[in-house]
Amino acid sequence: MVKELSGKYHMKQSEIAKKLGVTQASVSQYLSSTRAAGTKVTDSFPKIRSYADQIAKRIAGGEDRYEWYAVLCTACKDIRSDDEFCRMHRIASNLDGCDICKKH
């Protein structure tokens, strides 16, 4: 979402930070991929990219945080119900026995 807001919608890091409720330093780290896993997850799970694009468009369009939060909540529920995503997350995070995805 941060890369979309910065690149496609030409928002400044400080503006993105304010909209997302994070620091400008966090936005900078996301943009340089020092804080996020890059595109590996979004390449493997296109629905994550789709939700991120929807949310970025809403933020850039000036929607109130509580309006786009609804899409974020839907995305979380949908992604957490995806068995393949849960399996990959468990392996990547070394979370033997984790069952949080199923508790939605």
C-alpha positions as CSV (number, residue, x, y, z in Angstrom):
1,M,0.0,0.0,0.0
2,V,2.8,2.4,0.9
3,K,4.5,1.9,-2.5
4,E,1.2,2.4,-4.3
5,L,0.4,5.6,-2.4
6,S,3.9,7.0,-3.0
7,G,4.3,5.9,-6.6
8,K,0.8,5.9,-8.2
9,Y,-0.8,8.6,-6.1
10,H,2.4,10.8,-5.6
11,M,1.7,11.2,-1.9
12,K,4.6,12.4,0.4
13,Q,6.0,10.1,3.0
14,S,4.7,12.4,5.8
15,E,1.2,12.4,4.3
16,I,1.2,8.6,4.0
17,A,2.4,8.3,7.6
18,K,-0.3,10.5,8.9
19,K,-3.1,8.6,6.9
20,L,-1.8,5.2,8.1
21,G,-1.0,6.3,11.7
22,V,2.7,5.3,11.5
23,T,5.9,7.3,11.5
24,Q,7.5,8.8,8.5
25,A,10.5,6.7,9.2
26,S,8.3,3.5,9.0
27,V,7.0,4.7,5.6
28,S,10.6,5.3,4.4
29,Q,11.6,1.7,5.6
30,Y,8.6,0.2,3.7
31,L,9.5,2.1,0.6
32,S,13.1,0.8,0.7
33,S,11.9,-2.7,1.6
34,T,14.0,-2.8,4.8
35,R,10.8,-3.2,6.9
36,A,8.7,-5.4,4.6
37,A,9.2,-8.7,2.8
38,G,9.0,-7.0,-0.5
39,T,6.7,-8.4,-3.2
40,K,7.2,-12.1,-2.4
41,V,3.9,-12.5,-0.5
42,T,1.9,-10.3,-2.9
43,D,3.3,-12.2,-5.9
44,S,2.2,-15.5,-4.3
45,F,-1.2,-14.2,-3.2
46,P,-2.7,-11.8,-5.7
47,K,-5.7,-11.1,-3.5
48,I,-3.4,-9.3,-1.1
49,R,-2.3,-7.0,-3.8
50,S,-5.9,-6.5,-4.9
51,Y,-6.9,-5.5,-1.4
52,A,-3.9,-3.2,-1.0
53,D,-4.7,-1.5,-4.3
54,Q,-8.4,-1.0,-3.1
55,I,-7.3,0.5,0.2
56,A,-4.6,2.7,-1.4
57,K,-7.2,4.1,-3.9
58,R,-9.6,4.9,-1.0
59,I,-6.9,6.6,1.0
60,A,-5.7,8.6,-1.9
61,G,-9.3,9.5,-2.7
62,G,-9.6,11.1,0.8
63,E,-11.8,8.5,2.5
64,D,-12.0,8.7,6.2
65,R,-9.9,6.0,8.0
66,Y,-13.0,4.3,9.3
67,E,-14.3,3.8,5.8
68,W,-11.2,2.1,4.4
69,Y,-10.8,0.2,7.7
70,A,-13.8,-1.9,6.6
71,V,-12.0,-3.1,3.5
72,L,-8.9,-3.8,5.7
73,C,-11.0,-5.9,8.1
74,T,-12.6,-7.8,5.2
75,A,-9.1,-8.4,3.7
76,C,-7.8,-9.8,7.0
77,K,-10.7,-12.2,7.4
78,D,-10.4,-13.4,3.8
79,I,-6.7,-13.9,3.9
80,R,-6.7,-15.6,7.3
81,S,-9.2,-18.1,5.9
82,D,-6.9,-19.1,3.1
83,D,-5.3,-22.4,4.0
84,E,-2.3,-22.0,1.7
85,F,-1.5,-18.5,3.1
86,C,-1.7,-19.9,6.6
87,R,0.7,-22.8,5.7
88,M,3.2,-20.4,4.1
89,H,3.0,-18.0,7.1
90,R,3.5,-20.8,9.5
91,I,6.6,-22.0,7.6
92,A,8.1,-18.6,7.0
93,S,7.6,-17.5,10.6
94,N,8.6,-20.8,12.1
95,L,5.3,-21.0,14.0
96,D,4.7,-24.7,14.7
97,G,1.3,-25.2,16.1
98,C,0.0,-21.7,15.2
99,D,-3.7,-21.7,14.6
100,I,-4.5,-17.9,14.8
101,C,-5.7,-17.9,11.1
102,K,-8.4,-20.3,11.9
103,K,-9.7,-18.2,14.8
104,H,-11.5,-15.5,12.8
